[in-house]
Amino acid sequence: MTVEYLKKATPQEASVETSVADTVREILETIEQGGESVAREYCQKFDQWQGDIVVPQEQLKSATDRVPEGIKRDIEFAYQNVKRFAEAQRETVRDTEIEVVPGLIAGQKQIPINSAGCYVPGGRYSHIASAIMTVTTAKVAGVKNIIACSPPSGPEGIPDVMLYTLDLCGADIVLNMGGVQGIAAMTYGLFDVPAVDILVGPGNQFVAEAKRQLYGKVSIDMFAGPTESMVIADASADPEIVAWDLVGQAEHGYNSPVWLISLDKKLAEEVIKLAPTLWPELPELNAKQAELAWENYAEVIVVDSVEEAVKLSDQYAAEHLQVQCENLDWWLDNLTNYGSLFLGEETTVAYGDKVSGPNHVLPTQAAARYSGGLSVHKYMKTVTWQKMTREANRDIGQACARISRYEGMDGHAKTADVRLKKFFPDEQFLLRHDS
């Protein structure tokens, strides 16, 4: 089996990003010590915002009247798809119990976390879809307090379309605040919001670093890097569709990797020729980002077997993986490492990003080897419980006492001894191994 790189990513100098880490650490520490007044100062500095931090409920409700009906219908369509998929996910995780041995009943219980913080980016793109993905899924999971924050834009703060979306999807509190200061406000419970138990949602490198530094104090959805996309294609694929699927994802940013694994060299060569003709059709800034991403981070690889394609794809463990090949069921059965899988040319990453239902908050930088994307499960805890009869203590207690003493943990053993003595006062038990 052979692997041929027709285009390889330009090696980039390793960067620890210490300046970003140091800046984020300073902001987090300063806000933790100084509280709301310091958070407001950062909001004024970075967001140029001096209005209400907590969006009034009446503003949330009135935003509905100011959003055009057409975009409301599209948002509702996407919301319903995401909600239906999340509800189906929720049904796969249930409470259960089992009688392990006679008299010992053990079980698991699904408990939603109490408070979730959903970060919704603003800036260059208005991430309506991120609001839908993060807030809707938390609501379906049963989270009691859903706090969303997003950067204010202009004198009115968060745009009406974003307020409408957050309210529709179930956000309880919305903060006019972006960046590290928004992450800090949700984590530390500023502005009378419940301190969150988990932080979710995409963001720039400062937001991602803030989540990384706060992990442990709170849970996070994942350690996120630049978005990435891979296409596996054979001779049956349409070169124009393949090229657009790569370029369309490259517009995310100059450092967004896109990869093609082709089972046909002619197809790969056509995609390489087509790609540079496509990004000029994009707006200027999008085109520049796509061009830089293609030049420095794109790879085009030719393999001679489906087995080699699977092996290579699983090594990359792409955030988004599209398969435009024959026999799609075979690929579904054999691929194992990806954030989300798109089978056939009829679907595409953009559908998943915006409207089709499965969540678009997905693992990057090969984290798909061991982790999936955002789901109702991320907002829930699987906890266990047990109870037993006194009679069950006869076997459980003796085994516990002996194992504990063998380990040198006599205090543990004593908790079994005292129960055996109380429940079976007339019996003698073997409570330690002779050897």
SENU-267269 format. One record per residue (C-alpha): residue in three letters; x, y, z. Coordinates in steps of 0.5 Angstrom, whole numbers, plus 500, padded with zeros to 3 digits. Example, Ala and Ser with C-alpha at 12.3 -4.5 7.8 and 13.67 -1.06 7.14 Angstrom:
% SENU-267269
ALA525491516SER527498514
% end
This chain:
% SENU-267269
MET500500500THR503507498VAL501514501GLU503520496TYR503527498LEU501532492LYS501538497LYS504538504ALA502543510THR508548510PRO512547517GLN510552522GLU515554527ALA512552534SER509557539VAL508556546GLU503562546THR506564552SER504572551VAL496569550ALA497565557ASP500570561THR495575559VAL489571560ARG492569567GLU493576569ILE486578567LEU483572570GLU486573577THR485581577ILE477579576GLU477574581GLN480579586GLY477585584GLY470583582GLU465586578SER468593578VAL474590574ALA470586570ARG466592567GLU473596566TYR475590562CYS468590558GLN469597557LYS477596554PHE475590550ASP468591548GLN467598548TRP461597552GLN458601558GLY451599558ASP448594562ILE452587563VAL445583564VAL441584558PRO434586561GLN428580560GLU424586557GLN430587552LEU430579550LYS423579549SER422585545ALA428583540THR423578537ASP419584534ARG425587531VAL428580527PRO425579520GLU421574520GLY425570514ILE431569519LYS426567525ARG424562521ASP431559519ILE433560526GLU427556528PHE428551523ALA435550526TYR433550533GLN428545532ASN433540528VAL438541534LYS433540539ARG430533536PHE437530536ALA439532543GLU432529545ALA434523542GLN441523545ARG438524552GLU433518551THR440514550VAL442515557ARG437513562ASP437511570THR438504571GLU439499577ILE441492578GLU441486583VAL449485583VAL448479588PRO442477592GLY440483597LEU445488594ILE442493589ALA446498585GLY444503580GLN446509576LYS442516576GLN443521571ILE443528574PRO444535570ILE449540572ASN446546576SER449551572ALA452552565GLY456558561CYS455558554TYR460563550VAL457565544PRO462569539GLY461575536GLY466579532ARG468578525TYR462573525SER455573528HIS455565531ILE448564531ALA449557530SER453557536ALA448559540ILE443554538MET448548539THR450550546VAL444553549THR439548546THR443542548ALA443544555LYS436546556VAL434539553ALA439536558GLY435539564VAL440544566LYS437549571ASN441555570ILE443557563ILE448563562ALA450566556CYS455571554SER456574548PRO460581546PRO456587545SER456590538GLY455597537PRO450602542GLU445597543GLY449591545ILE448584543PRO445584536ASP437583536VAL438576532MET442573537LEU438575543TYR432572539THR436566538LEU438565546ASP431567548LEU428562544CYS433556545GLY432557553ALA438562556ASP436564563ILE441570563VAL444573558LEU451578559ASN453583554MET460581555GLY465577551GLY472575551VAL476573558GLN472577562GLY465574560ILE468567561ALA471570568ALA464573570MET460566569THR466562572TYR466567578GLY458568579LEU459576578PHE453580576ASP448576581VAL449570576PRO450563579ALA457561578VAL457556573ASP459548573ILE461548566LEU464552560VAL462551553GLY462554546PRO467556541GLY472562542ASN478566540GLN485564542PHE484568549VAL477565550ALA480558549GLU486559553ALA481562559LYS477555559ARG484551559GLN486555565LEU480554569TYR479547567GLY478544574LYS475549577VAL469548572SER468543567ILE469545560ASP467542553MET474541550PHE480544549ALA479547542GLY484549537PRO483552530THR477548526GLU479543521SER476539516MET478532512VAL475530505ILE476522503ALA474522496ASP474516490ALA474517483SER466517483ALA467524487ASP465531484PRO472535484GLU468542484ILE464539490VAL470537494ALA474543492TRP469547495ASP468543501LEU475544503VAL475552501GLY469553505GLN472551511ALA478554510GLU475561511HIS474560518GLY481562519TYR488563516ASN490557521SER485552519PRO487546516VAL484542511TRP486535508LEU484531502ILE485524502SER484521495LEU483514492ASP484517485LYS490521483LYS486525477LEU481527482ALA486530487GLU490534482GLU484537479VAL482539486ILE489542487LYS488546480LEU480548482ALA482551489PRO485557488THR480559483LEU474559488TRP476563494PRO476569489GLU469568489LEU468570497PRO468576500GLU475579501LEU477578508ASN474571507ALA478570501LYS484572504GLN483567510ALA482561506GLU488563501LEU493563507ALA489556510TRP490553503GLU497555502ASN500553509TYR495548512ALA492544506GLU494537505VAL492533499ILE494526499VAL493520495VAL493513497ASP491506493SER487503498VAL481504502GLU484501508GLU490506508ALA485511507VAL482509514LYS488508517LEU491515515SER484518517ASP484515524GLN491518525TYR489525523ALA482524527ALA479530524GLU474535527HIS470534521LEU470528516GLN467528510VAL466521505GLN465522498CYS466515496GLU462509494ASN459504499LEU458509504ASP456504509TRP463501509TRP466507511LEU461508517ASP463501519ASN470502519LEU472509521THR473510528ASN476517529TYR473523528GLY468529531SER463528526LEU462524520PHE458527513LEU457521509GLY456522501GLU456529497GLU449530499THR451533506THR457537508VAL460540514ALA456547513TYR450543514GLY452540521ASP455547522LYS448551522VAL442547521SER442539520GLY442537528PRO448534531ASN452539535HIS458543531VAL462544538LEU467538536PRO474536538THR480538534GLN487537534ALA486529534ALA482529540ALA477525537ARG481519538TYR479519545SER473524545GLY466526542GLY463533541LEU458537545SER452533547VAL447532552HIS452528556LYS457533557TYR451537561MET450531565LYS453527571THR452519571VAL452518578THR452511582TRP448509588GLN447502592LYS443499598MET443492601THR440488606ARG443486612GLU443479610ALA447481604ASN453484609ARG454477610ASP458475604ILE460483602GLY462485609GLN467479610ALA470480603CYS471487604ALA474486611ARG479481608ILE481485602SER482491606ARG487488611TYR491485605GLU492492603GLY493495610MET487499611ASP485497617GLY480503618HIS476500612ALA476493615LYS473496621THR467499618ALA465492615ASP467488622VAL462493626ARG456491621LEU458484621LYS458484629LYS451488629PHE447484624PHE450477626PRO452477633ASP452470634GLU456468628GLN464468627PHE467470621LEU474470617LEU476477617ARG483476615HIS487472610ASP492468614SER498469609
% end
